[in-house]
Amino acid sequence: MIFTLKSRKTLFGLLLTLFFPVAAFAQNLNGQVFDKTNNATLPGASVVWAGTTSGTLTNAQGSFTLPFSTQTNKLIVSFIGFKPDTILVKPDELFLRVHLAPSGSLQEVEITAKQDRFDAKTPIHTELITNRDLEKSACCNLAESFETNASVEVSTTDAVSGAKQIQMLGLDGAYTLLTTDNVPALRGLATPFRLNYLSGTYIESIDIIKGTGSILNGYESISGQVNVKLKDPEKTDRVFVNLYGNDLGKFDANLNVGHSFSEKLSTVLMLHTAQLHNRVDRNDDGFMDQPLGTQYNVYNKWKYKSGRFVSEVGLNVLRENRIGGQTSYEEGSGAASGNYGTESLTDRVSGYTKLSLTAKNKPYESLGLILSGSHHQFDSEYGFRNYDGEQQSALARLIFQSAIGTTAHTYKLGASFGHENLRENFEDTLMKRQENIPGLFAEYTYNNAHNLTVVAGARTDFHNLYGTVFTPRLHVKYDLDPNTIFRVSGGKGFRVANPIAENSGALVSSRKFIFTEALQPEKAWNMGGSFTRYFHLGSKHGTFITDYYYTTFQNQVVADMYSVPGTVIFSNLDGRSFSSSFQAEIQYELAKGLDVKAAYKYFDVKSSYEGKLLDRPMNPKNRFFVNAGYATAFDKWRFDATVQWFGQRSLPTVADHSGINEQNRTAEPFSVLNSQVTRSFKHWDIYVGGENLLNFKQKDPIMNPETPFGHGFDASMVWAPVVGRVVYAGLRYKLK
């Protein structure tokens, strides 16, 4: 058979239609809406085909994607405060740049709207903690930013040092990637106290991503990602002051100052100090309930925008000193004094820069460079043993993004290089590790602008110590209708553990640290999905969401506190280790100004210890969460309350006073109630609140406190609050 050139082109076109129907189907109109006066993008602008109900809103970058209409070629673009415009769209026109002129009829107006906590647009399961949520609690630092959120929990690692960690999907915080402005931060040796290193006043909002996140941020995310969005220099208040104090004698002082030098250049300087110098021992065990501490923290961000070029620079400097232990312990006296104490002095410097250039007449095409680095150094003592460390980190990422034909098919390509130089000195044993990790990654997104979004990504990293690391990930979002959303995701995670830093709570005990073999990197698969339903009952809006995630480890660094009492045995996984996580949550406006959300969580988390598959210790299977918030007209008064119930949990094996092993120990269920009342004025907020108002305290959180240098001393078996009821008060001042 002989094919002419014309027939070959016809056959090729037919094959493309048969084998690539998605590409043939997804011919959409794409565009971006701007303010005509200053060329700024307009997020939330309405884009509708004239005489139809087919339309959309522009995203945060002012961009939109809309299927072509078969009824009209007239497109109406409108935005509050601007004159609407009607555009005649040509049949071959695939991208529009629309400039709206201000109407000139509106004075300055501040609009406050309720924001859905679960993002309906992103294909990745994402929950948002807003600035309004952060103000519902004391929120002196990142650890306290999750008090009104059900997905992330914060627990205390021991009863002496004050270290805290987050937990997501039933797994320790080490498996959750922490980023600030999508830059990986506070990793490795910073793990024990990292939640204290970000002041709550630095934070604009927090994204909580369940399951494996985007491959653009690396291979470490296993259970999820917490992305902290810091104050934007371009949008922040000119002056913000927050003062806080509680009945333990702790006080915080915060000052943010923002300034725009021009339309192009802006900055924000954020200052924070936290002080506690009062020795408190409410349970009369001879140990301070909270460590004494002093922290000084400075964060400065700069932003420059000029046409298609955007640059951002941030620098953070921190110094923190902590002293815990017996009430009679004095700084620097050491174990030779006969008093048990913990000391930690941390110096940290970190910074980043972001550079972005958008292509001319192609707002969907850009090139970005992200550089970040940090130096973290600490010197610490835990009773009779020392633990010192130093870590230098550097990360460079180059990302190019564009579209294939239309913005229904977008992609990102990039390269990265990571460097980690770690030194740890533990009980006079020096450990060093240097990592150099070049990598390549690619991510493809398909969006039919109607009901389906698919994100497929993979990266290959070349680790100088552990060889080639391949990380695939997939996210799919399907909208059954505008109010019903299904998501599924799956992917692989990889991380190099830092076992001492990640189990620092066990340092406050007489347990011996035993390493049975050379520890290998942790590898895990995470799979799961969620169902979201937005609904109305009468005139009230509500959201129901449920999700399930399953994480299974190919290898895990197991900290075994079951098998031999008085020890922590570190080894590679020999058997199975998994986490099964289920959560159901409902949010609803019961009455005008009264919002309620409630959640139930079930975790089944197990690991193999000496060949036996057992529950991970300190992890309750069942948990309930309820939060209620009421605001009067114009937010003059705000009332917020949160109750959390934690079910029974298993505890590690310990030795009692006689040295006899105590097996099959469990912790009783308990509840925690937090509440706050806020009175707002024009520029001022005054707030009063309480934490653990039910005054539940773990009985005897420290085992054998009378002999801290003897056998059986253990302050790491903390499963409930150590401090009872805490009452606090504070004020905020804002000048926009």
Buried (B, 14 or more C-beta within 10 A) or exposed (E): EEEEEEEEEEEEEEEEEEEEEEBEEBEBBBBBBBBBEEEEBBBEBBBBBBEEEBBBBBBEBBBBBBBBBEEBBBBBBBBEBBEEBEBEBEEEBBBBEBBBEBEEEEEEEEEEEEEBBBBBBBBBBBBBBBBBBBBBBBBBBBBBBBBBBBBBBBBBBBBBBBBBBBBBBBBBBBBBBBBBBBBBBBBBBBBBBBBBBBBBBBBBBBBBBBBBBBBBBBBBBBBBBBBBBBBBBBEBBEBBBBBBBBEBBBBBBBBBBBEBEEEBBBBBBBBBBBBBEEBBEBBEBBBBBBBBBBBBBBBBBBBBBEEBEBBBBBBBBBBBBBBBBBBBBEEEBBBEEEBBBBBBBBBBBBBBBBBBBBEEEEBBBBBBBBBBBBBBBBBBBBBEEBBBBBBBBBBBBBBEBBBEEBBBBBBBBBBBBBBBBBBBBBEEEEEEBEBBBBBEBBBBBBBBBBBBBBBBBBBBBBBEEBEEBEBBBBBBBBBEEEEBBBBBBBBBBBBBBBBBBBBBBBBBBBBEBEBEEEBBBBBBBBBBBBBBBBEEEEEBBBBBBBBBBBBBBBBBBBBBBBBBBBBBBBBBBBBEBBBBBBBBBBBBBEEEBBBBBBBBBBBBBBBBBEEEEBBBBBBBBBBBBBBBBBBEEEBEBBBBBBBBBBBEBBBBBBBEEEEEEEEEEEBEBBEBBBBBBBBBEEEEBEBEBBBBBBBBBBEEBBBBBEEBEEEBBBBBBBBBBBBBBBEBBBBBBBEE
